C-alpha cells in the first residue's frame, strides 16, 4: 500500500502576500514561496507542515469554518511542545483566538485567527 507523506490544506485568502506575512511574522513559518505576479498563490512551511494560500476572487463570499459550525477550526496542527509554541505565538503578537488549555479528551491546545478569520489550532497529545 502506498504511504501517505503529508497533507497541505488550502486556505482561500483576500491577499496572499498579507496572509503569507502573517504566517511568517506571527507564527514563525520561514518558508514562503509566492507564485505569479501579482502573487495569487503561495506555499508556506515550517518544519513538516505546509499550507497553501490561494487568492479568492474579488467579491467572492468567504466564511471561516467557525462561522458555519461553532468551535470548528480551518486547520489543526499537531506539535511537539504546545506550551513553547504558545509562548512564541504570544511573543510574536499573534492574535490568540482561544488560549492554551487542556481538553477533556487528552490534548493541550490553543488557537489563533489569521487576517481572513480562519481559525488555526495547535495541539499536543498529552501522555497518560
C-alpha positions as CSV (number, residue, x, y, z in Angstrom):
1,X,0.0,0.0,0.0
2,X,1.3,3.5,-0.9
3,X,2.4,5.5,2.1
4,X,0.8,9.0,2.5
5,X,3.5,11.5,3.4
6,X,1.9,14.9,4.2
7,X,-1.2,17.0,3.8
8,X,-1.2,20.6,2.7
9,X,-4.5,22.3,3.4
10,X,-5.6,25.2,1.2
11,X,-6.9,28.5,2.6
12,X,-8.7,31.0,0.4
13,X,-7.5,34.5,1.4
14,X,-8.2,38.1,0.4
15,X,-4.4,38.9,-0.1
16,X,-1.8,36.1,-0.5
17,X,1.1,38.5,0.4
18,X,-0.6,39.7,3.6
19,X,-1.5,36.2,4.7
20,X,2.0,34.9,3.9
21,X,3.5,37.7,6.0
22,X,1.1,36.8,8.9
23,X,2.2,33.2,8.9
24,X,5.9,34.2,8.7
25,X,5.9,37.1,11.2
26,X,3.3,35.9,13.8
27,X,3.5,32.1,13.5
28,X,7.2,31.6,12.6
29,X,6.7,30.0,9.1
30,X,10.0,30.8,7.5
31,X,9.3,29.2,4.1
32,X,7.3,31.3,1.7
33,X,7.0,30.5,-2.0
34,X,4.9,33.1,-3.9
35,X,3.6,32.3,-7.4
36,X,2.6,34.7,-10.2
37,X,2.7,38.5,-10.5
38,X,0.9,39.8,-8.6
39,X,1.1,36.8,-6.2
40,X,-2.2,34.9,-6.2
41,X,-0.9,31.6,-4.7
42,X,1.7,30.7,-2.0
43,X,3.0,27.6,-0.3
44,X,4.2,28.4,3.2
45,X,6.0,26.0,5.5
46,X,7.5,25.4,8.9
47,X,9.2,22.1,9.7
48,X,7.0,19.3,8.1
49,X,3.8,21.5,7.9
50,X,2.9,23.2,4.7
51,X,-0.2,25.3,4.0
52,X,-1.3,26.6,0.6
53,X,-2.8,30.1,0.3
54,X,-5.0,30.8,-2.7
55,X,-6.3,34.3,-3.7
56,X,-10.1,34.3,-3.5
57,X,-11.8,36.0,-6.4
58,X,-12.8,39.7,-5.7
59,X,-16.2,39.9,-4.3
60,X,-16.4,36.1,-3.5
61,X,-18.2,35.2,-0.3
62,X,-15.9,33.9,2.5
63,X,-17.0,32.1,5.6
64,X,-14.4,30.7,8.0
65,X,-15.5,27.3,9.4
66,X,-16.3,28.7,12.9
67,X,-18.9,30.9,11.4
68,X,-20.7,27.9,10.0
69,X,-20.1,25.5,12.9
70,X,-19.1,26.9,16.3
71,X,-15.7,25.8,17.6
72,X,-14.6,24.4,14.2
73,X,-11.0,25.1,13.0
74,X,-9.9,25.5,9.5
75,X,-6.6,23.8,10.3
76,X,-5.5,21.8,13.3
77,X,-1.7,21.3,13.6
78,X,-0.2,18.7,15.9
79,X,3.0,20.0,17.6
80,X,5.7,18.5,19.9
81,X,5.7,21.3,22.6
82,X,2.5,23.3,22.5
83,X,3.4,25.4,25.6
84,X,6.6,26.6,23.9
85,X,4.7,27.4,20.7
86,X,2.0,29.3,22.6
87,X,4.7,31.4,24.2
88,X,6.3,32.0,20.8
89,X,3.0,33.0,19.2
90,X,2.2,35.4,22.1
91,X,5.7,36.9,21.8
92,X,5.3,37.4,18.1
93,X,1.9,39.2,18.7
94,X,-0.3,36.5,17.0
95,X,-4.0,37.1,17.6
96,X,-4.9,34.4,20.1
97,X,-8.4,33.1,19.3
98,X,-8.5,30.7,22.3
99,X,-5.9,30.5,25.0
100,X,-3.9,27.4,25.9
101,X,-6.0,24.8,27.8
102,X,-6.2,21.1,28.4
103,X,-9.1,19.4,26.8
104,X,-11.2,16.6,28.4
105,X,-10.0,14.2,25.5
106,X,-6.3,14.5,26.4
107,X,-4.8,17.3,24.3
108,X,-3.4,20.6,25.2
109,X,-4.2,23.3,22.6
110,X,-4.7,26.9,21.6
111,X,-5.8,28.8,18.5
112,X,-5.1,31.9,16.5
113,X,-7.1,33.7,13.9
114,X,-5.5,34.8,10.6
115,X,-6.3,38.0,8.8
116,X,-9.2,36.3,6.9
117,X,-10.8,34.9,10.1
118,X,-9.6,31.3,9.7
119,X,-9.1,29.5,13.0
120,X,-5.7,27.8,13.1
121,X,-5.4,25.5,16.1
122,X,-2.2,23.9,17.5
123,X,-2.3,20.9,19.8
124,X,-0.3,18.3,21.6
125,X,-1.4,14.9,22.8
126,X,-0.7,14.6,26.5
127,X,1.0,11.4,27.7
128,X,-1.2,9.3,30.1
